[in-house]
């Protein structure tokens, strides 16, 4: 009887040990799965989540459209700011150059009257050299004279007609005389050239 009891006790102990072993292995597997989940990168988790999201889900489609709209608005804003910055840098000197143009007019007027006086010959030469240097300097900053000359077709884009002249030697609508030079900053008109325009004589 004692031998049977000992045998039963031994087998019970073995079953208990096996049970403990299985529980330990289960705990180890669970810990391994947890460690594996923790080891998974954030990018992989996001990828797995995206793969399990319904493509035709209305909420997802709405969110995707909103993301695209925000990206488009941001891109348009960036382009607009870049263009405004470019325009500002391009025409930053506009007001200064507009104030300098009358100075050029006065120098040209002084040359015109000084050329008629022989005693002012040296002075006229100095003023002429100064004016040329000034115009060359301003040209480096984008200021140029409007290309208008007698005989050219009148262009209201760059010129302003102050009067009409009856001319037999010219076709209608041509520049007869440039009364005041025009100036432009790159492709922007600062002051139109003031001209007279030809018209046919009335018989």
C-alpha positions in Angstrom: 0.0 0.0 0.0 2.8 2.3 0.8 4.4 1.6 -2.5 1.3 2.6 -4.4 1.1 5.8 -2.5 4.6 6.6 -3.3 4.1 6.0 -7.0 1.0 8.2 -7.1 2.8 11.0 -5.3 5.7 10.8 -7.7 3.4 11.0 -10.7 1.5 13.9 -9.2 4.8 15.8 -8.7 5.7 15.1 -12.3 2.4 16.4 -13.5 2.8 19.5 -11.4 6.3 20.1 -12.8 5.0 19.7 -16.4 2.2 22.2 -15.6 4.7 24.6 -14.3 6.9 24.1 -17.3 4.0 24.8 -19.7 3.0 27.9 -17.8 6.5 29.1 -17.9 6.8 28.5 -21.6 3.5 30.3 -22.2 4.7 33.3 -20.2 7.9 33.3 -22.1 6.0 33.2 -25.4 3.8 36.1 -24.3 6.8 38.1 -23.2 8.4 37.3 -26.6 5.3 38.5 -28.4 5.3 41.7 -26.4 8.9 42.3 -27.0 8.3 41.7 -30.7 5.5 44.2 -30.7 7.6 46.7 -28.9 10.5 46.1 -31.4 8.1 46.9 -34.3 8.8 50.3 -35.6 6.3 53.1 -35.8 6.4 53.1 -39.6 5.5 49.4 -39.7 2.6 49.9 -37.3 1.3 52.7 -39.4 1.7 50.5 -42.5 -0.3 47.7 -40.9 -3.0 50.1 -39.8 -3.3 51.6 -43.3 -3.5 48.1 -44.8 -6.5 47.3 -42.6 -8.3 50.6 -43.3 -11.1 50.3 -45.9 -10.1 52.2 -49.0 -13.7 53.2 -49.7 -14.3 54.4 -46.2 -16.0 57.8 -46.5 -14.1 59.2 -43.5 -10.8 58.3 -45.0 -11.8 59.7 -48.4 -12.9 62.9 -46.8 -9.6 63.1 -44.8 -7.5 62.5 -47.9 -9.4 65.3 -49.8 -8.8 67.6 -46.9 -5.1 66.8 -46.9 -4.8 67.4 -50.6 -6.7 70.8 -50.2 -4.4 71.9 -47.4 -1.3 70.9 -49.4 -2.6 72.8 -52.5 -3.3 75.9 -50.4 0.1 75.8 -48.9 1.8 75.4 -52.3 -0.2 78.3 -53.7 0.7 80.5 -50.8 4.3 79.7 -51.1 4.3 80.5 -54.9 2.4 83.8 -54.2 4.8 84.9 -51.6 7.8 84.0 -53.8 6.3 86.0 -56.7 5.5 89.0 -54.4 9.1 88.9 -53.0 10.5 88.8 -56.6 8.3 91.7 -57.7 9.3 93.7 -54.6 13.0 93.2 -55.1 12.6 94.0 -58.8 10.8 97.3 -58.4 12.1 98.3 -54.9 13.8 101.4 -56.4 10.7 102.6 -58.3 9.9 105.6 -56.1 13.5 106.8 -55.9 13.9 106.6 -59.7 10.7 108.5 -60.3 12.2 111.3 -58.1 15.4 111.3 -60.1 13.8 111.6 -63.5 13.0 115.4 -63.1 16.7 115.9 -62.3 17.6 114.3 -65.6 15.1 116.6 -67.3 16.7 119.7 -65.8 20.2 118.5 -66.8 19.0 117.9 -70.4 17.4 121.4 -70.4 20.6 123.0 -69.2 22.5 121.3 -72.0 20.0 122.5 -74.6 20.3 126.1 -73.6 24.0 126.0 -72.8 24.9 124.7 -76.3 23.6 128.0 -77.7 26.1 130.0 -75.6 29.8 129.8 -76.7 31.1 130.9 -73.3 29.4 127.9 -71.7 31.2 125.4 -73.9 33.3 123.9 -71.1 30.5 123.9 -68.7 28.2 122.2 -71.2 30.8 119.5 -71.8 31.1 118.8 -68.0 27.3 118.6 -67.6 27.0 116.3 -70.6 29.6 113.9 -69.2 27.9 114.0 -65.8 24.5 113.2 -67.4 25.9 110.3 -69.4 27.5 108.7 -66.3 24.3 109.2 -64.4 22.2 107.5 -67.1 24.7 104.6 -67.3 24.5 104.2 -63.6 20.7 104.2 -63.5 20.6 101.8 -66.4 22.4 99.3 -64.2 19.5 99.5 -61.8 16.9 99.0 -64.6 16.0 102.5 -65.6 15.9 103.1 -69.3 14.5 105.7 -71.7 11.4 104.7 -73.7 12.5 104.1 -77.3 10.4 106.8 -79.1 11.6 108.9 -82.1 10.0 111.0 -84.8 8.6 108.9 -87.6 7.7 105.9 -85.5 4.2 104.7 -85.2 2.4 106.1 -82.1 2.2 103.5 -79.3 -0.1 104.4 -76.5 1.5 101.8 -74.3 4.7 103.9 -74.0 3.7 107.3 -75.2 1.1 110.0 -74.5 -0.2 112.1 -77.3 -0.3 115.8 -76.3 -1.5 117.1 -79.7 -2.0 116.3 -83.3 -0.1 118.0 -86.2 -1.2 118.3 -89.7 1.6 116.8 -91.8 1.7 116.3 -95.6 5.1 114.5 -95.4 4.0 111.8 -92.9 1.3 109.2 -92.7 -1.4 109.5 -90.1 -0.6 108.2 -86.6 3.1 108.7 -86.6 5.2 110.5 -83.9 6.0 114.0 -85.1 7.9 115.4 -82.1 9.1 114.1 -78.7 8.2 116.8 -76.3 9.4 114.9 -73.2 11.3 111.7 -72.9 9.6 108.7 -71.2 11.3 106.3 -68.8 10.6 102.7 -67.8 11.9 100.4 -65.0 12.7 97.1 -66.6 9.3 96.3 -68.2 7.2 98.8 -66.1 6.4 102.2 -67.4 7.4 105.0 -65.0 6.5 108.0 -67.2 5.2 107.9 -70.8 6.9 109.9 -73.5 4.9 113.0 -74.4 4.7 113.4 -78.1 2.7 115.0 -80.9 1.0 112.7 -83.5 0.6 113.4 -87.2 -2.7 113.6 -89.0 -3.7 114.3 -92.6 -4.2 117.9 -93.7 -7.8 118.9 -94.2 -8.4 120.3 -97.7 
